[in-house]
């Protein structure tokens, strides 16, 4: 502020400079380069009179904006991979410190939902609840299916990792599927803000997955990433830090579980739950037929559909490969479609660099070999494929200035 203008101010009480009346506001404090403004409660009120509810703090010059920044300084900013199957939380400076299933169990009484358990405890209740309790996944195909329950789940996870005063609010970046609609993005942002964030940013899942896998996406070369999550598979070609082509298909780990349940119902007249199907997939799941035509096997239990009694039977890897053939083929077709739409020069780079698989679905046995047979390209699995999206979202938080073009705070 010009020295002559400050000298022109009348000195009144305690030696503080009081600036002239400026319309409906009076500037009443000058400290550390910050101006504090006081709104006149009445039009003809004495401009030098400080109102009772003034937001000016003498000696500090803290405005509401400054107060918000002050509270933010005490908050641990975080990145959240809000997945269909699992939610991972990355805290700035500490890494991934929470990984729990995206499941909420609640009790319904007189139409009011009361949350009983979230995460691991709630997952144990899936398929085993009485009529008064429901255990659900609030996320479906990468987006929010139940707004209120999702908000409670996000609140629970934020409280679990952010054990500070309720006055401090963290900044949160959340990854979203590339194919999410503006309405779905707004629902995610609103849930995060309602859960206690001071600011909510969104980043596309393929970009986060590529960053987490350590791919050089800022270079002027083509990089292809295939992120196979619980609800969606994201196939993207990236160059110069942004998406050149992306395709999101609603096929993932959940669709694989459903395929196993459907196969057992059709072929063996056996009804199994989601938990059993997931155990089959993670234990002996494979994308290709075993070399010996059978592979390993495991014992499973379910309900016999013919006589209605519990039954134990055996399932082999060959049967699981047959059950998973449809979702695996859908993933392969999505990759082929992306390759066909890739510009020639970037396609040449992908031939050299290969395709990177991330996400929990990448851990399905021989999926990389199945893709290699279909595409003829080198296919590799990221080191921490389960955590790739969370790590990438966390790095976007750490290096926000360099990656600001990839983070959306506005939509």
N, C-alpha and C positions, 0 to 999 in steps of 0.2 A: 504494500500500500504506500503511495507517495507520502513523504515525510511532511510536506506542507499541509496535506489533507488531515493527517493525524494531529498536527499542531493546531489546526483550526478547531478541533473538537474541544468542547468545554470540559475542563477538569472538574469532576463533581464527586466528592466523598471518596476516601480511601485511595485517591490518586489514580483511579481507573478511568480510561478515556471513554466518554459517552458520546456516541456519534449522533448526528442530527436525525430527526424523524424522516424515515424513508417510506412514505406511503403508509400502508397498513402494518408495516414491520418496523421495528427499531433495532438497529445493530447495537448490541450492548456489551460485547466482550471481544477482545482481541488478544489472543494468546497462542503462541507456537504456530502462527500462520493460519489459525482457524478462526472463523467468525461465528459467533453464536447469535441466533436470531430469536427475538421474542415477539410473538403475535399479540397485538393489542386486543384485549377482550371487548373494548368499546371504542367506537370511532373517535370520540372527543376526549379520550383519556389522556392524562399527562404522559407524553412520550418517554419521560425519564423514570416513570414509575414502573417498578418491576412487578409483574403479575405473580400471583401465588403459585400458579402452575407452570412457571417459566422453566424452560428446558436448558437454560444457560447455567453452567457451572463455572463460577469465577475462579481464575487461577489455572483452570485446566482447558477451558474452551471446548468441552466435549459436546458435540451435537448428537442427535439421534443416530445419524449415520456412524459417527465415531463410537457411540455406545454399542452399536451392532457389531462393529469391527472388533471392539474390545472383548465382547462376549465370544466372538468367533475365535479370538486368539487363544481362548482356554479350551476350545473344542478340538477333538481329534478328528480331522477330516477323514472320510472313508469312501471306499468304492465297494459297490455291491453287485455281485453276479446273481441276479434274481432269477434263478433257473426253475424250470418246471419240476425237476426231480430234487435238486439240492440248491441251497442258498449259501454262497460264500461271501465273507466280509473281509475286505482288505483295509487295514488301518494305516494311514500315512506314517512312514518311518518304522513300521513294525511288521509289515507283510500280511499274509493271509492268517488270520487268527481264529476264524470260525468257519466251520463247514458242517451244515446240518441239513437234514431233509426238509423240503418245503411242504410240511404237513402241519395242520392245525386241528386239534380236537377241542370241541366246545359242547357245552350243555345248553339245551334249549328249554326255557321255562317261560310260559306266558308270552311266547313270541320273541323273547329277549335272549340273545346269544351271550354266554359267559365262557370265555376261553379257559380251558382246563390244562392243556399241554401244547407245546410247540416244539417242532424239531424231532429229535430222536425219540423222546417220550411219546409224542403223538404218533410217530410212525409205527410203534409197537401196537397201537390200538387199531390200525387199519384193518378192516374186515372182521374185527372182534368186538365191536361196540354194541351195547344194548340200545333199545329204542330211544332213550332220552339223551344219548350222546352221539355226536357225529364227528367222524374224523375225515377230513377232506384235504385235497390239494388246491389251494386258492389260485395256483397258476396252471393254465392249460395252454399248450402249444406256444410257450414263451411269453404269453401275455396274461393279464389279470382276468380271472374268471369270476371271482367273488371279491368285490372291492373292500367291504368292511373287514372280512377275515384276513385279506392280504395286508391291510393297514395294521391290524393287530400283530401279525407275524413280523412285519418290518419293525414295528415298535419294540417287540420282544428282543429281536436280534440287535437293534441299536443299543438298547439298555444293557444287554449282556456284554457288549464290548466297550461301551462308553459309560463308565461308572462314575461320571462326574456330576456336578450340579445340573439340575434341570434348566438353569438359566443359560448354560452354554449349549449352543446349537451347532452341530457339525455341518460342513458342506459335504454333499454326497453326490457321487457320480454312479449312475446305474447303466448297465448295458441292456440294449433292447434288440430284438430280431430286426434284420434289415427290412423284412416285409411287413413290419407292424404298421397299422394305419395311424393317422393323426389322433384319432379318438383313443386308440389303445395306448399311444405314447402319453397323451394327456392323463389317462387314468393312472399310469405308472408314476408320472411326475407328481400328481396330486396326492397319491398314497404316500410317497416319500416325504413330501412337505407336511402332510397331516401327521406323519409319524414323528416329526420333530426336527427336520432338516431346515437350515436357514436358507439353503440354496440347493436346487436339484438340477443336475446336468445329465444328459443322455448321450451314450456313445454306441455306435453300431457294433453289434456282436462280432462280425467278421474282422473289423479293425482291431478290436480288443483281443481277439483270439490270435491274430497274426503278431501283434506286439508281444503278447505273453509267450508265444512260441519262439521269440527271438528272431523273427524274419525282418530283413532290412526293407521295410515298406516305404521308407522315405527316399530310397534310391530310385533313379529313373529306369527301373527294370521290373519285369512282371513277376508277381508272386501269387501263387494260388493256395488258398486255405480252405479246408473243408471242416467245419465245426459241427459235430454231431452231438446234439444235446438230448435232453429228455423229450422235448416236444417238437423241436424243429431241427432241420439240417440246413446250415448256411454254407453256400458255395460262393466264393468270391475271388475275383482277380483284382489285385491291388498294385498301385504304382504311385510314386511321389506322394505317399502319405494319405491317399484317398482311394475310394472304390471306383474301379473302371467298369466292372460288371459284377453284379451280385444276383443270386437267386436263392430264395428261401422256400423250402418245401416242408410241409407239415408231416414229416416222417422223422422219428427219433426213437429213443429208448422205450417210450411208452407204447409206440406202435409195434415194436418188437415183442413187448410183453403181451399185447393183445393178440398178436399172431400166434404166439405159443399157446395161449389159452384157447384160441379158436381151433388150432390144430389138434390139441388133446381132446377137445369136445367132439370133433369130427371123427378122428381116427381111433380113439380109445374109449369113447363115451365116458370121459373123466372130466369133472369140473374142478378146476383149481383156481385159487385166488391170485391177485396181483403179486403178493409177496413171494409165493411159490414160483410164479413165472419169472420174476426177476432173479430169484436164486438159480433157476435153471440157466437163464441167459448168462449170468456172471460166472457160473461154475463150468459149464460145458458148451456154452454158446459158440457157434462158428458160422462164418459166412460162406465156407466152401465145404463140399462133401469130403469127408476124411479119405485118405488114400486107401485104407483097408475096407472102405465101404460101410464101416460101423462106428469106429472110434470108441472113446470111453463112454461110460454110462453112469447114471445115478438113480437112486430110489426116490420116488416122489409119492405124496399122499394127496388124496382129494376125495370127492364124492362121486360114487358110481351113479351115472344118470339112468341106468336101467332099473336098478332095484333101490336106489336112494340111500345106500349105506356107505360109510367110509371105506376107502379102498387104497391099497398100496400097490404101485406098479413100477416098472423100470422104463426109462427113456434114454435113448442113445444119442450120440452126437450127430449121426446121420439123420435122425428124425428131427433134431433141432435145426440142422441146416436146411432141411426141407421146409420146416415151419417158417424160417426166417428168409426164405428165398424172395418173397414179394417185397418186404421193406428194403432188403439189400439191393435188389434190382432198381427200386425207386431212387436210392442214393446214387447208384452208378449212372442212371439216366440223367440225374441232375448235374453230375460232374461232366458228362458228355455234352449236355446242352450248353454249359458254361464254356467249355473248350471251343465249341462251334461258334459262339458269339464273341470270342476273344480276338482283338486285333492281331494281325499276323506277327508283328514285331514282338508283342508281349507273349504270344504263343511260343515263339522261338525261345524266349527266356525261360518259359515254363518247362520246355523240353530239357534245358540245361539244369534247372533248379529242382524240378519235380514238384510234387503235390504234398502239402503238409496236412496231416490229420490231427484234429484236436477234439476235445470234449470227451465225455464218458463213453459215448458210442464208439469212439476210435479204439477202445480196448476190446471190442468184440473180436474173437479169434479169427485170424486169417482175413480180416476185412481189407487190410492193405494189399494182400495178395490178390483178392477178388477184384479190387480196383485196378491193380497193375495189369491183370489179364484183360480187363475191359478197355483200358486207355492206352496201354503200351508205355506208360510213363513211370518214372521212379516215384514210389509213394512211401513216405516216412511218417512215423508217429512221433508227435512232440514228447519231450521228456516228461513234463508234468501235464499230461493232456487234460486231466480232470480240473486242474487249477488254472489252465491257460487263460481263460476269459477273465477270471478274477485278477490274475497277475497283470494282464494287459490293461484292464480298467484301472488298476492301482498305479501302473506306470503313467497312464494318462493323467492321473491326479498329481503324481510327483512332478511330471514334466508338462504341466498344464499350458505354459506359455508356448512351448514348441508344438503342442498338439491341439491348440485352441480351435483350429479349423474343424477338428473331428468331434468336438464336444458341443452339444446343442443345449443352451440354457433357455431358449426362447419359446419353442413350439408348444 
